[in-house]
Amino acid sequence: MHLVLFDIDGTLLNSHGAGRRAMKRALQAVYGTAGALERYDMAGKTDRRIIQDVLVAAGFTVEEIAARFPQYMDVYARFLTEEVAQKPPSPLPGAIPLVDRLAHRDDVVLGLLTGNLPAGARIKLRSAGFDPALFQVTAFGSDALDRHELPPIAVQRAHTRVGYQFRGKHIVIVGDTPLDIECGREIGAKSVAVATGPYSEDELARYQPDVLLPNLADVERAESAILKDP
């Protein structure tokens, strides 16, 4: 039995900058500034971490940020819906059929481990042609400040949902950044890195993922690599 957890941006789809644009608009609407968001490296970060870093640097306290965060999430979802309506996200090669195959296996619990907020994840996935309901377990960017905190949350939710305690390399994290590779190491998870985001294969290889793929286009190869026991 495997718990397979996918990142979204750069792994399953390309949102063509919709998330950053919606975030900038929402920060300006709710907090009055987007700070230095344009220069911020968002790769692998949770939305909570991005927002806190940008706004603290702009002079806000953590308490001030938290107080308006529920309002921010609503406004962000509205702006993201507008952004993807103008230019829908594109599914990355092989991602839709791979997700479909894994979702219909009896020996796989499929989930999301993403820095996106819940509504933002669903908006991006639907716009790119994915069915969000296929992902039985979720750990979002609103659940923790940093990505390394998300895997234990996903594992606990999977246990609650299916009654099975996933351990070690039977927990598989699929992502496109060094933070995706590193976030599950504390619990011994298997890392599958794909070079479809901002990092090349050579750059990702330096972080020693368990599996490194150029993309998910070869669906059978990707499925085998994800589920192969060490």
N, C-alpha and C positions, 0 to 999 in steps of 0.2 A: 504494500500500500504506500503510495507516494502523495505528499502534499506539494503541489506545484504552484508557485507564487510568481506572477508576472508583474514586472514594472509596466508602465503604459507608454509614456513619451520616449521615443527613440528605440523602443523595444517592440511594441505592438503597432504603433502608429506615429505619423509625423503630423503634428498639429499646426505646422507652418506659422509658429509664433503666436497663435491665438491665445494661449494661456498667459503669456507675458503681456500681451496687449490688454487683455481683460483685467489682469492683476493691476497694471498701471492705472487703468481707468477707475477700478474699485478703490485702490488706495487713495487716489486723489479725491474721490467722492466721499469716502468715509473718514479719512484722516487728514485730508487737505494737502497731502504731498505723497509722491511716489519715491521721494528721496533719490538715491543713486541706483534705482532698479535697473536702468538701462545698462549699467556696467557690472551688474552683479552676476556671478557665475552660478546659474541655477541647477546645473547638472547634478542629479542625484539627491538634491536637497528636498526636504519637505516644505510644503507651502508655509507652514507655521514658522519654520526656521528662516525662510527667505524674508517673510514679512517682519519677523522680530529683528533680524539683522539690519534690514533696510531702515526700519523706523527708529530703532535705538540709535543708529548712526545719525538720524535726523533730529534727535533730541527727545524722543518719547520714552517714557518709562515702560517697563514690562507690564505693569498694572494698567496703564492707560491703553496699551495695545490690546490686552485681554478683554477689557471692558467693552470695546467696540467690535471685537472679533466676530460675534454672532451676526451683527449687522453687516460686517464685511463679507461674510460667507454668502449671505443672500444677494448682496449687490454684485459680487463676483459672478455668481451663477447666472444672473440676468445678463451681465455684459458678455460672458463667455458664450451664452446662447446666441447673442447678436453676432459675435465674431465668427463663430463656426457656420452661421447661416450665410455669411458672405463668402467664406472660403472653408469648406469642410475639411477636416483632417483626412489624411490618406492612410489606409492600412499599409503596413510594410509587407514586403513580399513573403508569402507563406503564412503570415500571422493568423489570418482568419481560419483557413483550413486546419492549422495546427491546434488552435484553441478548440475548434469544433471536435477534432479527433480526441483530444485529451479529455474534454468535458463529458464525452460519452463512453469513457472507459470505466469499468467497475473498480479498477485498482488505483484510481486517481481521484483526489479531491483537488479541484481547481480553485485558485484564488488570485487575489490582487495584493501586491505589496508595493504601494505607490506613494509618492509625495503629494499627489493630488488630493484635494478635498473631495468628499463623497459626491456632491452634486457635479463638480467639475469632471471627475472620473467618468461618471455616467454620461454626461453630455458629450465628452470627447469620444467615448467608445461607440455610442449610438450613431454619432455623426460619421464615424469611420466605417460603419457597417457591422460592428460587433454587437452581440446580445449580452448586456451586462448581467443578465440573470444566470448565465453559464458559470459565473464566478461565485462559488458557494461561500467562500471565506474572503474577508477583506481586512486590510490594515491600511488606513489612509493617513494622509498628511495632517489631519486634524487629531489623530490619536496620539501623536508623540511629536516632540520637537525635532528629534534627530532620527535618521533612518535606521540606525543600529538598534533603536528601541522597538521597531515595528515587527521583526520576526517573532519574538516571544508572544506578542499580542496575537499575531496570526495563528501561531501554533495552538495557543489556548483556545481561540475561537473555533479552530478546526476540531479540537478535542470535544468541546461543548456541542458542536453540531453533529459529529458522526460517532463520538464515543471511542475514538481511537487515539492513542498517544503517539504522535509522530516524533521520531528522534533521528538525529544525525543526518546522514546522507539521504534519507528518505524524505527529508525536507529539501526542496529544490527551489532556488531563487534565480529567476531569469531576468537579466537586466543588461543595460548598455553602458554603465559607468563604473568607475572604481568603487564608489560607495555601494553599488549593488553587489559587487563581488565581496566586499569586506563586511557588509552588515550582518551576515548570518554566521560569521566565523565563531562567535562566542558560543553558539549552540551547535556547532559542528555541521551546519547545513552545507549542501552541495551548491556550488555557484556555477551558473551557465551564463557566460558573457557573450553578447552579440555585438558586432561592430557596425550597428546601424544607427548609432547616435553620434555624438560629437567626438568620440574616441576611436582611433584606428585599432586594428588587430594588434599591431606592435605595442601601442600604448596600453591596451588592456592586458596584454600578456605579461607586462611588468608586475601586475598585481596577482599573478598566478591563480587564475580561476581554475576550477576543476575541469571545465569544458570551455573552449573558445570557438565560436562559430562566426563566419563572416556575415551571416544573415540567417533567416528562417525559411528561405525559399525552398530548400530541399526538405520538405515536410517530414518524410520518413526518417531522414538522417537526424533532423532536429528532435523528433519524438524519441528515437532510439537513444540519442545522447542525453536527453533529459531523464529518461527512465532507467538507463543502464546502471546497475549497482556497481559500486567501486570494487 
